[in-house]
């Protein structure tokens, strides 16, 4: 989780990603941020995020995003 938080903080250091639950719905993450985030996550965590999983619910919080990464990682095993 700390690795993910580091990636998020690089995008928006002013945001408290440990408590924020409306990253997409609240406008913290724009579409370009999400594209960059997906690229970094895929590189750092060695996963591929399917298009069907690129929905606001999976990107509204660090916790939801980490759950997505974990779920995808488990499917690859």
N, CA, C and O atoms as CSV, one atom per row, in Angstrom:
chain,resi,resn,atom,element,x,y,z
A,1,UNK,N,N,0.825,-1.195,0.000
A,1,UNK,CA,C,0.000,0.000,0.000
A,1,UNK,C,C,0.873,1.266,0.000
A,1,UNK,O,O,0.525,2.251,-0.650
A,2,UNK,N,N,1.983,1.246,0.710
A,2,UNK,CA,C,2.851,2.415,0.783
A,2,UNK,C,C,3.399,2.781,-0.599
A,2,UNK,O,O,3.537,3.959,-0.929
A,3,UNK,N,N,3.704,1.775,-1.390
A,3,UNK,CA,C,4.199,2.014,-2.751
A,3,UNK,C,C,3.139,2.748,-3.582
A,3,UNK,O,O,3.457,3.668,-4.335
A,4,UNK,N,N,1.889,2.334,-3.435
A,4,UNK,CA,C,0.788,2.989,-4.135
A,4,UNK,C,C,0.633,4.426,-3.640
A,4,UNK,O,O,0.462,5.339,-4.448
A,5,UNK,N,N,0.688,4.635,-2.348
A,5,UNK,CA,C,0.562,5.980,-1.794
A,5,UNK,C,C,1.675,6.889,-2.315
A,5,UNK,O,O,1.437,8.064,-2.594
A,6,UNK,N,N,2.870,6.357,-2.446
A,6,UNK,CA,C,3.979,7.143,-3.000
A,6,UNK,C,C,3.687,7.585,-4.436
A,6,UNK,O,O,3.958,8.726,-4.809
A,7,UNK,N,N,3.136,6.676,-5.232
A,7,UNK,CA,C,2.785,7.000,-6.616
A,7,UNK,C,C,1.718,8.097,-6.650
A,7,UNK,O,O,1.817,9.050,-7.422
A,8,UNK,N,N,0.704,7.949,-5.807
A,8,UNK,CA,C,-0.369,8.945,-5.757
A,8,UNK,C,C,0.161,10.305,-5.309
A,8,UNK,O,O,-0.218,11.337,-5.864
A,9,UNK,N,N,1.033,10.305,-4.313
A,9,UNK,CA,C,1.591,11.569,-3.805
A,9,UNK,C,C,2.443,12.278,-4.852
A,9,UNK,O,O,2.534,13.506,-4.848
A,10,UNK,N,N,3.064,11.521,-5.741
A,10,UNK,CA,C,3.822,12.149,-6.823
A,10,UNK,C,C,2.898,12.957,-7.736
A,10,UNK,O,O,3.290,14.001,-8.258
A,11,UNK,N,N,1.671,12.470,-7.926
A,11,UNK,CA,C,0.701,13.163,-8.774
A,11,UNK,C,C,0.142,14.412,-8.095
A,11,UNK,O,O,0.041,15.475,-8.708
A,12,UNK,N,N,-0.220,14.265,-6.819
A,12,UNK,CA,C,-0.862,15.356,-6.076
A,12,UNK,C,C,-0.377,15.353,-4.627
A,12,UNK,O,O,-1.053,14.819,-3.747
A,13,UNK,N,N,0.779,15.942,-4.378
A,13,UNK,CA,C,1.350,15.925,-3.024
A,13,UNK,C,C,0.482,16.620,-1.981
A,13,UNK,O,O,0.638,16.372,-0.785
A,14,UNK,N,N,-0.421,17.478,-2.414
A,14,UNK,CA,C,-1.263,18.220,-1.477
A,14,UNK,C,C,-2.456,17.414,-0.962
A,14,UNK,O,O,-3.155,17.866,-0.055
A,15,UNK,N,N,-2.696,16.247,-1.516
A,15,UNK,CA,C,-3.873,15.440,-1.174
A,15,UNK,C,C,-3.532,14.395,-0.125
A,15,UNK,O,O,-2.479,13.761,-0.178
A,16,UNK,N,N,-4.447,14.226,0.835
A,16,UNK,CA,C,-4.293,13.171,1.844
A,16,UNK,C,C,-4.949,11.899,1.296
A,16,UNK,O,O,-6.147,11.677,1.468
A,17,UNK,N,N,-4.156,11.094,0.652
A,17,UNK,CA,C,-4.678,9.898,-0.011
A,17,UNK,C,C,-5.077,8.801,0.968
A,17,UNK,O,O,-5.761,7.850,0.589
A,18,UNK,N,N,-4.665,8.924,2.204
A,18,UNK,CA,C,-5.036,7.916,3.191
A,18,UNK,C,C,-6.477,8.087,3.663
A,18,UNK,O,O,-7.077,7.141,4.172
A,19,UNK,N,N,-7.034,9.282,3.500
A,19,UNK,CA,C,-8.404,9.517,3.966
A,19,UNK,C,C,-9.380,9.905,2.853
A,19,UNK,O,O,-10.591,9.766,3.021
A,20,UNK,N,N,-8.872,10.384,1.734
A,20,UNK,CA,C,-9.744,10.854,0.645
A,20,UNK,C,C,-10.490,9.677,0.005
A,20,UNK,O,O,-9.888,8.659,-0.338
A,21,UNK,N,N,-11.799,9.832,-0.147
A,21,UNK,CA,C,-12.628,8.754,-0.718
A,21,UNK,C,C,-13.380,9.193,-1.976
A,21,UNK,O,O,-14.251,8.477,-2.470
A,22,UNK,N,N,-13.033,10.379,-2.486
A,22,UNK,CA,C,-13.708,10.896,-3.690
A,22,UNK,C,C,-12.671,11.430,-4.672
A,22,UNK,O,O,-12.795,12.552,-5.165
A,23,UNK,N,N,-11.664,10.637,-4.952
A,23,UNK,CA,C,-10.583,11.080,-5.824
A,23,UNK,C,C,-11.073,11.413,-7.228
A,23,UNK,O,O,-10.665,12.420,-7.807
A,24,UNK,N,N,-11.934,10.585,-7.766
A,24,UNK,CA,C,-12.486,10.829,-9.105
A,24,UNK,C,C,-13.728,11.697,-8.989
A,24,UNK,O,O,-13.832,12.734,-9.644
A,25,UNK,N,N,-14.665,11.273,-8.159
A,25,UNK,CA,C,-15.931,11.999,-8.027
A,25,UNK,C,C,-15.728,13.420,-7.513
A,25,UNK,O,O,-16.516,14.309,-7.834
A,26,UNK,N,N,-14.685,13.645,-6.722
A,26,UNK,CA,C,-14.405,14.968,-6.186
A,26,UNK,C,C,-13.484,15.798,-7.058
A,26,UNK,O,O,-13.183,16.944,-6.726
A,27,UNK,N,N,-13.033,15.238,-8.167
A,27,UNK,CA,C,-12.216,15.978,-9.109
A,27,UNK,C,C,-10.737,16.071,-8.760
A,27,UNK,O,O,-10.009,16.858,-9.365
A,28,UNK,N,N,-10.283,15.276,-7.793
A,28,UNK,CA,C,-8.858,15.281,-7.452
A,28,UNK,C,C,-8.049,14.680,-8.596
A,28,UNK,O,O,-7.016,15.221,-8.992
A,29,UNK,N,N,-8.529,13.554,-9.120
A,29,UNK,CA,C,-7.860,12.897,-10.242
A,29,UNK,C,C,-8.609,13.186,-11.538
A,29,UNK,O,O,-9.792,12.872,-11.670
A,30,UNK,N,N,-7.914,13.777,-12.476
A,30,UNK,CA,C,-8.471,14.023,-13.803
A,30,UNK,C,C,-8.146,12.828,-14.700
A,30,UNK,O,O,-7.405,11.931,-14.299
A,31,UNK,N,N,-8.690,12.818,-15.887
A,31,UNK,CA,C,-8.491,11.680,-16.789
A,31,UNK,C,C,-7.010,11.460,-17.101
A,31,UNK,O,O,-6.555,10.318,-17.164
A,32,UNK,N,N,-6.258,12.540,-17.295
A,32,UNK,CA,C,-4.827,12.399,-17.574
A,32,UNK,C,C,-4.102,11.785,-16.378
A,32,UNK,O,O,-3.193,10.972,-16.550
A,33,UNK,N,N,-4.507,12.177,-15.160
A,33,UNK,CA,C,-3.921,11.589,-13.947
A,33,UNK,C,C,-4.169,10.082,-13.910
A,33,UNK,O,O,-3.288,9.307,-13.537
A,34,UNK,N,N,-5.354,9.683,-14.292
A,34,UNK,CA,C,-5.704,8.266,-14.250
A,34,UNK,C,C,-4.877,7.478,-15.258
A,34,UNK,O,O,-4.420,6.373,-14.963
A,35,UNK,N,N,-4.684,8.040,-16.440
A,35,UNK,CA,C,-3.848,7.380,-17.442
A,35,UNK,C,C,-2.426,7.200,-16.908
A,35,UNK,O,O,-1.848,6.119,-17.023
A,36,UNK,N,N,-1.869,8.257,-16.327
A,36,UNK,CA,C,-0.524,8.180,-15.757
A,36,UNK,C,C,-0.472,7.181,-14.603
A,36,UNK,O,O,0.481,6.413,-14.471
A,37,UNK,N,N,-1.493,7.203,-13.786
A,37,UNK,CA,C,-1.573,6.306,-12.638
A,37,UNK,C,C,-1.620,4.846,-13.084
A,37,UNK,O,O,-0.921,4.002,-12.523
A,38,UNK,N,N,-2.426,4.552,-14.072
A,38,UNK,CA,C,-2.520,3.180,-14.584
A,38,UNK,C,C,-1.165,2.719,-15.107
A,38,UNK,O,O,-0.739,1.596,-14.837
A,39,UNK,N,N,-0.500,3.574,-15.844
A,39,UNK,CA,C,0.816,3.220,-16.386
A,39,UNK,C,C,1.799,2.897,-15.265
A,39,UNK,O,O,2.498,1.886,-15.320
A,40,UNK,N,N,1.851,3.751,-14.255
A,40,UNK,CA,C,2.775,3.533,-13.135
A,40,UNK,C,C,2.428,2.275,-12.339
A,40,UNK,O,O,3.316,1.520,-11.943
A,41,UNK,N,N,1.142,2.056,-12.110
A,41,UNK,CA,C,0.709,0.870,-11.359
A,41,UNK,C,C,1.077,-0.391,-12.122
A,41,UNK,O,O,1.591,-1.346,-11.538
A,42,UNK,N,N,0.819,-0.397,-13.414
A,42,UNK,CA,C,1.134,-1.582,-14.213
A,42,UNK,C,C,2.631,-1.865,-14.194
A,42,UNK,O,O,3.043,-3.024,-14.154
A,43,UNK,N,N,3.445,-0.816,-14.223
A,43,UNK,CA,C,4.899,-1.003,-14.174
A,43,UNK,C,C,5.363,-1.460,-12.789
A,43,UNK,O,O,6.127,-2.418,-12.674
A,44,UNK,N,N,4.908,-0.786,-11.759
A,44,UNK,CA,C,5.385,-1.038,-10.396
A,44,UNK,C,C,4.868,-2.351,-9.802
A,44,UNK,O,O,5.588,-3.035,-9.075
A,45,UNK,N,N,3.624,-2.694,-10.116
A,45,UNK,CA,C,3.004,-3.867,-9.504
A,45,UNK,C,C,2.949,-5.067,-10.444
A,45,UNK,O,O,2.468,-6.134,-10.062
A,46,UNK,N,N,3.438,-4.899,-11.670
A,46,UNK,CA,C,3.458,-5.975,-12.656
A,46,UNK,C,C,2.076,-6.587,-12.867
A,46,UNK,O,O,1.905,-7.805,-12.826
A,47,UNK,N,N,1.100,-5.720,-13.093
A,47,UNK,CA,C,-0.277,-6.135,-13.380
A,47,UNK,C,C,-0.741,-5.389,-14.624
A,47,UNK,O,O,-0.121,-4.414,-15.048
A,48,UNK,N,N,-1.832,-5.859,-15.195
A,48,UNK,CA,C,-2.489,-5.167,-16.301
A,48,UNK,C,C,-3.914,-4.890,-15.851
A,48,UNK,O,O,-4.669,-5.812,-15.544
A,49,UNK,N,N,-4.275,-3.615,-15.815
A,49,UNK,CA,C,-5.623,-3.246,-15.392
A,49,UNK,C,C,-6.539,-3.314,-16.608
A,49,UNK,O,O,-6.377,-2.539,-17.551
A,50,UNK,N,N,-7.506,-4.241,-16.593
A,50,UNK,CA,C,-8.422,-4.373,-17.733
A,50,UNK,C,C,-9.304,-3.131,-17.883
A,50,UNK,O,O,-9.631,-2.475,-16.894
A,51,UNK,N,N,-9.679,-2.818,-19.098
A,51,UNK,CA,C,-10.519,-1.652,-19.376
A,51,UNK,C,C,-11.811,-1.686,-18.564
A,51,UNK,O,O,-12.297,-0.642,-18.128
A,52,UNK,N,N,-12.366,-2.869,-18.359
A,52,UNK,CA,C,-13.635,-2.984,-17.621
A,52,UNK,C,C,-13.501,-2.544,-16.167
A,52,UNK,O,O,-14.499,-2.227,-15.520
A,53,UNK,N,N,-12.271,-2.522,-15.648
A,53,UNK,CA,C,-12.044,-2.129,-14.259
A,53,UNK,C,C,-11.677,-0.654,-14.108
A,53,UNK,O,O,-11.464,-0.178,-12.992
A,54,UNK,N,N,-11.602,0.065,-15.217
A,54,UNK,CA,C,-11.278,1.489,-15.159
A,54,UNK,C,C,-12.585,2.257,-14.999
A,54,UNK,O,O,-13.115,2.843,-15.943
A,55,UNK,N,N,-13.079,2.227,-13.768
A,55,UNK,CA,C,-14.324,2.887,-13.389
A,55,UNK,C,C,-14.065,3.710,-12.128
A,55,UNK,O,O,-13.175,3.374,-11.347
A,56,UNK,N,N,-14.826,4.778,-11.920
A,56,UNK,CA,C,-14.590,5.640,-10.764
A,56,UNK,C,C,-14.531,4.898,-9.423
A,56,UNK,O,O,-13.707,5.235,-8.574
A,57,UNK,N,N,-15.376,3.914,-9.226
A,57,UNK,CA,C,-15.398,3.199,-7.951
A,57,UNK,C,C,-14.040,2.594,-7.604
A,57,UNK,O,O,-13.680,2.514,-6.430
A,58,UNK,N,N,-13.291,2.171,-8.613
A,58,UNK,CA,C,-11.975,1.569,-8.361
A,58,UNK,C,C,-10.876,2.607,-8.169
A,58,UNK,O,O,-9.767,2.258,-7.764
A,59,UNK,N,N,-11.164,3.876,-8.451
A,59,UNK,CA,C,-10.150,4.924,-8.376
A,59,UNK,C,C,-10.512,6.044,-7.400
A,59,UNK,O,O,-9.790,7.038,-7.318
A,60,UNK,N,N,-11.609,5.905,-6.661
A,60,UNK,CA,C,-12.036,6.964,-5.750
A,60,UNK,C,C,-11.225,7.038,-4.463
A,60,UNK,O,O,-11.251,8.060,-3.777
A,61,UNK,N,N,-10.509,5.976,-4.127
A,61,UNK,CA,C,-9.674,6.005,-2.918
A,61,UNK,C,C,-8.460,5.107,-3.126
A,61,UNK,O,O,-8.461,4.206,-3.963
A,62,UNK,N,N,-7.442,5.379,-2.350
A,62,UNK,CA,C,-6.250,4.532,-2.403
A,62,UNK,C,C,-6.606,3.109,-1.995
A,62,UNK,O,O,-6.084,2.143,-2.552
A,63,UNK,N,N,-7.488,2.990,-1.027
A,63,UNK,CA,C,-7.905,1.668,-0.557
A,63,UNK,C,C,-8.597,0.871,-1.667
A,63,UNK,O,O,-8.310,-0.312,-1.853
A,64,UNK,N,N,-9.503,1.515,-2.398
A,64,UNK,CA,C,-10.194,0.834,-3.503
A,64,UNK,C,C,-9.212,0.463,-4.604
A,64,UNK,O,O,-9.306,-0.613,-5.194
A,65,UNK,N,N,-8.288,1.343,-4.871
A,65,UNK,CA,C,-7.288,1.090,-5.907
A,65,UNK,C,C,-6.369,-0.053,-5.508
A,65,UNK,O,O,-6.016,-0.891,-6.338
A,66,UNK,N,N,-5.987,-0.086,-4.250
A,66,UNK,CA,C,-5.122,-1.175,-3.777
A,66,UNK,C,C,-5.867,-2.510,-3.816
A,66,UNK,O,O,-5.279,-3.545,-4.130
A,67,UNK,N,N,-7.155,-2.483,-3.497
A,67,UNK,CA,C,-7.967,-3.708,-3.581
A,67,UNK,C,C,-8.017,-4.207,-5.024
A,67,UNK,O,O,-7.947,-5.412,-5.270
A,68,UNK,N,N,-8.137,-3.285,-5.973
A,68,UNK,CA,C,-8.135,-3.657,-7.395
A,68,UNK,C,C,-6.807,-4.296,-7.776
A,68,UNK,O,O,-6.779,-5.346,-8.417
A,69,UNK,N,N,-5.708,-3.661,-7.382
A,69,UNK,CA,C,-4.376,-4.198,-7.692
A,69,UNK,C,C,-4.217,-5.596,-7.103
A,69,UNK,O,O,-3.722,-6.507,-7.767
A,70,UNK,N,N,-4.637,-5.754,-5.864
A,70,UNK,CA,C,-4.534,-7.058,-5.186
A,70,UNK,C,C,-5.363,-8.104,-5.914
A,70,UNK,O,O,-4.900,-9.218,-6.160
A,71,UNK,N,N,-6.596,-7.733,-6.257
A,71,UNK,CA,C,-7.495,-8.685,-6.939
A,71,UNK,C,C,-6.908,-9.108,-8.300
A,71,UNK,O,O,-6.929,-10.289,-8.644
A,72,UNK,N,N,-6.396,-8.155,-9.055
A,72,UNK,CA,C,-5.807,-8.467,-10.361
A,72,UNK,C,C,-4.567,-9.350,-10.185
A,72,UNK,O,O,-4.362,-10.301,-10.940
A,73,UNK,N,N,-3.753,-9.028,-9.192
A,73,UNK,CA,C,-2.553,-9.809,-8.910
A,73,UNK,C,C,-2.869,-11.245,-8.547
A,73,UNK,O,O,-2.150,-12.164,-8.939
A,74,UNK,N,N,-3.944,-11.441,-7.797
A,74,UNK,CA,C,-4.346,-12.791,-7.411
A,74,UNK,C,C,-4.859,-13.582,-8.611
A,74,UNK,O,O,-4.662,-14.795,-8.684
A,75,UNK,N,N,-5.511,-12.906,-9.544
A,75,UNK,CA,C,-6.018,-13.586,-10.739
A,75,UNK,C,C,-4.874,-14.051,-11.625
A,75,UNK,O,O,-4.987,-15.049,-12.336
A,76,UNK,N,N,-3.767,-13.313,-11.572
A,76,UNK,CA,C,-2.607,-13.678,-12.396
A,76,UNK,C,C,-1.831,-14.864,-11.835
A,76,UNK,O,O,-1.057,-15.501,-12.550
A,77,UNK,N,N,-2.039,-15.159,-10.554
A,77,UNK,CA,C,-1.300,-16.264,-9.923
A,77,UNK,C,C,-1.797,-17.614,-10.340
A,77,UNK,O,O,-1.271,-18.632,-9.889
